[in-house]
Amino acid sequence: MEKIIQLKVRKDLDPHQQLTIIKLKGSLISKGYTEIIHILDQDDEFHINTFETDAGQRNEVQQYITAFINAENLLDTISLK
């Protein structure tokens, strides 16, 4: 069974933050956690990035994302929804 994970991403990013977010998304795909990430507007400030992953990997994926956010100092830029 697939489980949906959502990321809330700030729209107004500097070039370094944009590159880091792209790296996170690329790593989620390259590690096999998902095949595609959908991007929708939430409002004027945020995008919602949505992807599906195997139910058995959900906790692992969330831990990976949280560790990445902390390591890259992106706490004000992206969060799990």
OpenMM code with the backbone's topology and positions (N, CA, C; nanometers):
from openmm import Vec3, app, unit

residues = "MET GLU LYS ILE ILE GLN LEU LYS VAL ARG LYS ASP LEU ASP PRO HIS GLN GLN LEU THR ILE ILE LYS LEU LYS GLY SER LEU ILE SER LYS GLY TYR THR GLU ILE ILE HIS ILE LEU ASP GLN ASP ASP GLU PHE HIS ILE ASN THR PHE GLU THR ASP ALA GLY GLN ARG ASN GLU VAL GLN GLN TYR ILE THR ALA PHE ILE ASN ALA GLU ASN LEU LEU ASP THR ILE SER LEU LYS".split()
positions = [
    Vec3(0.0840, -0.1183, 0.0000),
    Vec3(0.0000, 0.0000, 0.0000),
    Vec3(0.0890, 0.1254, 0.0000),
    Vec3(0.0529, 0.2231, -0.0792),
    Vec3(0.1287, 0.3474, -0.0900),
    Vec3(0.0838, 0.4466, 0.0171),
    Vec3(0.1776, 0.5254, 0.0664),
    Vec3(0.1485, 0.6306, 0.1633),
    Vec3(0.1956, 0.7640, 0.1071),
    Vec3(0.1156, 0.8658, 0.1261),
    Vec3(0.1478, 0.9985, 0.0743),
    Vec3(0.2255, 1.0776, 0.1790),
    Vec3(0.3300, 1.1442, 0.1326),
    Vec3(0.4075, 1.2352, 0.2164),
    Vec3(0.4005, 1.3720, 0.1517),
    Vec3(0.3795, 1.4747, 0.2331),
    Vec3(0.3714, 1.6115, 0.1826),
    Vec3(0.4791, 1.6978, 0.2475),
    Vec3(0.5385, 1.7823, 0.1646),
    Vec3(0.6371, 1.8789, 0.2102),
    Vec3(0.5849, 2.0189, 0.1824),
    Vec3(0.5968, 2.1050, 0.2793),
    Vec3(0.5574, 2.2443, 0.2640),
    Vec3(0.6851, 2.3239, 0.2372),
    Vec3(0.6952, 2.3840, 0.1167),
    Vec3(0.8180, 2.4508, 0.0731),
    Vec3(0.7901, 2.5988, 0.0481),
    Vec3(0.8691, 2.6828, 0.1118),
    Vec3(0.8571, 2.8272, 0.0923),
    Vec3(0.8887, 2.8620, -0.0534),
    Vec3(0.8123, 2.9531, -0.1120),
    Vec3(0.8326, 2.9932, -0.2515),
    Vec3(0.9507, 3.0883, -0.2684),
    Vec3(0.9671, 3.1811, -0.1760),
    Vec3(1.0701, 3.2842, -0.1874),
    Vec3(1.2028, 3.2305, -0.1332),
    Vec3(1.2823, 3.1682, -0.2213),
    Vec3(1.4084, 3.1067, -0.1821),
    Vec3(1.5256, 3.1742, -0.2516),
    Vec3(1.6397, 3.1781, -0.1820),
    Vec3(1.7601, 3.2269, -0.2491),
    Vec3(1.8168, 3.1122, -0.3341),
    Vec3(1.9104, 3.1412, -0.4234),
    Vec3(1.9617, 3.0362, -0.5130),
    Vec3(2.0198, 2.9143, -0.4399),
    Vec3(2.0872, 2.9366, -0.3286),
    Vec3(2.1441, 2.8242, -0.2535),
    Vec3(2.0334, 2.7362, -0.1957),
    Vec3(1.9291, 2.7975, -0.1419),
    Vec3(1.8165, 2.7201, -0.0876),
    Vec3(1.7471, 2.6425, -0.1983),
    Vec3(1.7295, 2.7053, -0.3152),
    Vec3(1.6659, 2.6363, -0.4277),
    Vec3(1.7452, 2.5122, -0.4667),
    Vec3(1.8767, 2.5267, -0.4766),
    Vec3(1.9624, 2.4144, -0.5134),
    Vec3(1.9538, 2.3026, -0.4090),
    Vec3(1.9508, 2.3397, -0.2832),
    Vec3(1.9436, 2.2408, -0.1762),
    Vec3(1.8109, 2.1657, -0.1786),
    Vec3(1.7015, 2.2355, -0.2055),
    Vec3(1.5703, 2.1694, -0.2170),
    Vec3(1.5705, 2.0734, -0.3356),
    Vec3(1.6300, 2.1147, -0.4461),
    Vec3(1.6406, 2.0265, -0.5633),
    Vec3(1.7220, 1.9016, -0.5289),
    Vec3(1.8289, 1.9186, -0.4520),
    Vec3(1.9096, 1.8039, -0.4095),
    Vec3(1.8276, 1.7077, -0.3237),
    Vec3(1.7468, 1.7622, -0.2336),
    Vec3(1.6615, 1.6770, -0.1504),
    Vec3(1.5656, 1.5969, -0.2370),
    Vec3(1.4983, 1.6636, -0.3282),
    Vec3(1.4022, 1.5940, -0.4144),
    Vec3(1.4717, 1.4884, -0.5003),
    Vec3(1.5879, 1.5246, -0.5548),
    Vec3(1.6640, 1.4295, -0.6360),
    Vec3(1.7072, 1.3080, -0.5555),
    Vec3(1.7477, 1.3309, -0.4325),
    Vec3(1.7911, 1.2186, -0.3501),
    Vec3(1.6736, 1.1283, -0.3125),
    Vec3(1.5554, 1.1860, -0.2919),
    Vec3(1.4372, 1.1041, -0.2641),
    Vec3(1.4074, 1.0109, -0.3811),
    Vec3(1.4249, 1.0620, -0.5016),
    Vec3(1.4007, 0.9817, -0.6216),
    Vec3(1.5131, 0.8800, -0.6414),
    Vec3(1.6381, 0.9242, -0.6285),
    Vec3(1.7512, 0.8337, -0.6537),
    Vec3(1.7610, 0.7220, -0.5495),
    Vec3(1.7153, 0.7469, -0.4282),
    Vec3(1.7159, 0.6429, -0.3247),
    Vec3(1.5982, 0.5465, -0.3403),
    Vec3(1.5117, 0.5733, -0.4366),
    Vec3(1.3999, 0.4831, -0.4635),
    Vec3(1.2800, 0.5033, -0.3729),
    Vec3(1.2767, 0.6144, -0.3009),
    Vec3(1.1624, 0.6413, -0.2131),
    Vec3(1.0376, 0.6782, -0.2928),
    Vec3(1.0558, 0.7345, -0.4106),
    Vec3(0.9438, 0.7728, -0.4969),
    Vec3(0.9940, 0.7824, -0.6403),
    Vec3(0.9011, 0.7941, -0.7335),
    Vec3(0.9378, 0.8105, -0.8733),
    Vec3(0.9086, 0.9504, -0.9241),
    Vec3(0.8132, 1.0170, -0.8618),
    Vec3(0.7739, 1.1507, -0.9075),
    Vec3(0.7267, 1.2324, -0.7873),
    Vec3(0.7514, 1.3622, -0.7927),
    Vec3(0.7076, 1.4538, -0.6882),
    Vec3(0.6175, 1.5585, -0.7536),
    Vec3(0.4970, 1.5716, -0.7035),
    Vec3(0.3993, 1.6665, -0.7561),
    Vec3(0.4100, 1.7975, -0.6778),
    Vec3(0.3998, 1.9093, -0.7488),
    Vec3(0.4106, 2.0408, -0.6853),
    Vec3(0.2820, 2.1184, -0.7103),
    Vec3(0.2201, 2.1646, -0.6018),
    Vec3(0.0979, 2.2449, -0.6100),
    Vec3(0.1164, 2.3728, -0.5296),
    Vec3(0.0472, 2.4786, -0.5717),
    Vec3(0.0475, 2.6018, -0.4933),
    Vec3(-0.0425, 2.5851, -0.3724),
    Vec3(0.0058, 2.6270, -0.2560),
    Vec3(-0.0810, 2.6327, -0.1385),
    Vec3(-0.1387, 2.7727, -0.1254),
    Vec3(-0.0520, 2.8717, -0.1350),
    Vec3(-0.0918, 3.0125, -0.1248),
    Vec3(0.0211, 3.0968, -0.1832),
    Vec3(0.0271, 3.2240, -0.1479),
    Vec3(0.1311, 3.3121, -0.2019),
    Vec3(0.2702, 3.2835, -0.1467),
    Vec3(0.2768, 3.2115, -0.0346),
    Vec3(0.4053, 3.1885, 0.0312),
    Vec3(0.4624, 3.0482, 0.0147),
    Vec3(0.3760, 2.9480, -0.0086),
    Vec3(0.4230, 2.8095, -0.0048),
    Vec3(0.3726, 2.7256, -0.1215),
    Vec3(0.4558, 2.6275, -0.1590),
    Vec3(0.4191, 2.5171, -0.2472),
    Vec3(0.3996, 2.3946, -0.1588),
    Vec3(0.3180, 2.3016, -0.2039),
    Vec3(0.3065, 2.1715, -0.1401),
    Vec3(0.3618, 2.0689, -0.2383),
    Vec3(0.4662, 1.9984, -0.1956),
    Vec3(0.5272, 1.8921, -0.2750),
    Vec3(0.4745, 1.7599, -0.2208),
    Vec3(0.4138, 1.6803, -0.3059),
    Vec3(0.3496, 1.5555, -0.2648),
    Vec3(0.4091, 1.4388, -0.3409),
    Vec3(0.4343, 1.3305, -0.2691),
    Vec3(0.4788, 1.2087, -0.3360),
    Vec3(0.4314, 1.0874, -0.2586),
    Vec3(0.4287, 0.9745, -0.3281),
    Vec3(0.3886, 0.8481, -0.2671),
    Vec3(0.5112, 0.7626, -0.2441),
    Vec3(0.5085, 0.6886, -0.1344),
    Vec3(0.6147, 0.5945, -0.1036),
    Vec3(0.5518, 0.4697, -0.0437),
    Vec3(0.6249, 0.3611, -0.0418),
    Vec3(0.5732, 0.2384, 0.0186),
    Vec3(0.5446, 0.2616, 0.1663),
    Vec3(0.4381, 0.2038, 0.2138),
    Vec3(0.3992, 0.2206, 0.3539),
    Vec3(0.5112, 0.1770, 0.4483),
    Vec3(0.5848, 0.0740, 0.4109),
    Vec3(0.6932, 0.0242, 0.4938),
    Vec3(0.8122, 0.1179, 0.5018),
    Vec3(0.8228, 0.2097, 0.4072),
    Vec3(0.9341, 0.3046, 0.4047),
    Vec3(0.8971, 0.4411, 0.4605),
    Vec3(0.7740, 0.4613, 0.4954),
    Vec3(0.7267, 0.5944, 0.5364),
    Vec3(0.8096, 0.6537, 0.6503),
    Vec3(0.8314, 0.5776, 0.7578),
    Vec3(0.9089, 0.6297, 0.8703),
    Vec3(1.0530, 0.6577, 0.8300),
    Vec3(1.1117, 0.5686, 0.7507),
    Vec3(1.2493, 0.5879, 0.7030),
    Vec3(1.2601, 0.7155, 0.6196),
    Vec3(1.1640, 0.7372, 0.5312),
    Vec3(1.1635, 0.8566, 0.4459),
    Vec3(1.1492, 0.9823, 0.5316),
    Vec3(1.0586, 0.9807, 0.6267),
    Vec3(1.0390, 1.0976, 0.7128),
    Vec3(1.1646, 1.1273, 0.7946),
    Vec3(1.2313, 1.0246, 0.8431),
    Vec3(1.3556, 1.0446, 0.9175),
    Vec3(1.4645, 1.1016, 0.8269),
    Vec3(1.4723, 1.0514, 0.7034),
    Vec3(1.5712, 1.1021, 0.6078),
    Vec3(1.5460, 1.2502, 0.5795),
    Vec3(1.4213, 1.2860, 0.5536),
    Vec3(1.3868, 1.4250, 0.5235),
    Vec3(1.4189, 1.5151, 0.6432),
    Vec3(1.3820, 1.4729, 0.7614),
    Vec3(1.4085, 1.5516, 0.8822),
    Vec3(1.5584, 1.5711, 0.9034),
    Vec3(1.6366, 1.4661, 0.8853),
    Vec3(1.7820, 1.4763, 0.9002),
    Vec3(1.8404, 1.5705, 0.7951),
    Vec3(1.7907, 1.5627, 0.6711),
    Vec3(1.8389, 1.6499, 0.5634),
    Vec3(1.8080, 1.7959, 0.5954),
    Vec3(1.6862, 1.8220, 0.6388),
    Vec3(1.6456, 1.9589, 0.6735),
    Vec3(1.7345, 2.0144, 0.7837),
    Vec3(1.7607, 1.9347, 0.8861),
    Vec3(1.8453, 1.9795, 0.9964),
    Vec3(1.9899, 2.0001, 0.9521),
    Vec3(2.0434, 1.9066, 0.8748),
    Vec3(2.1830, 1.9146, 0.8303),
    Vec3(2.2070, 2.0341, 0.7401),
    Vec3(2.1074, 2.0690, 0.6576),
    Vec3(2.1219, 2.1782, 0.5619),
    Vec3(2.0666, 2.3101, 0.6145),
    Vec3(2.0225, 2.3114, 0.7404),
    Vec3(1.9701, 2.4331, 0.8039),
    Vec3(1.8536, 2.4931, 0.7237),
    Vec3(1.7564, 2.4095, 0.6928),
    Vec3(1.6408, 2.4505, 0.6121),
    Vec3(1.5120, 2.4579, 0.6939),
    Vec3(1.5243, 2.4729, 0.8239),
    Vec3(1.4058, 2.4699, 0.9104),
    Vec3(1.3025, 2.5750, 0.8744),
    Vec3(1.3436, 2.6915, 0.8257),
    Vec3(1.2500, 2.7980, 0.7884),
    Vec3(1.2066, 2.7882, 0.6422),
    Vec3(1.2588, 2.6898, 0.5702),
    Vec3(1.2369, 2.6802, 0.4268),
    Vec3(1.1422, 2.5684, 0.3878),
    Vec3(1.1552, 2.4535, 0.4544),
    Vec3(1.0787, 2.3343, 0.4173),
    Vec3(1.0416, 2.2584, 0.5439),
    Vec3(0.9230, 2.1959, 0.5424),
    Vec3(0.8821, 2.1147, 0.6561),
    Vec3(0.7910, 2.0026, 0.6087),
    Vec3(0.7865, 1.8961, 0.6871),
    Vec3(0.6908, 1.7890, 0.6609),
    Vec3(0.5539, 1.8390, 0.7009),
    Vec3(0.4551, 1.8081, 0.6193),
    Vec3(0.3190, 1.8542, 0.6485),
    Vec3(0.2387, 1.7408, 0.7061),
] * unit.nanometer
topology = app.Topology()
chain = topology.addChain("A")
for resn in residues:
    res = topology.addResidue(resn, chain)
    for name in ("N", "CA", "C"):
        topology.addAtom(name, app.Element.getBySymbol(name[0]), res)
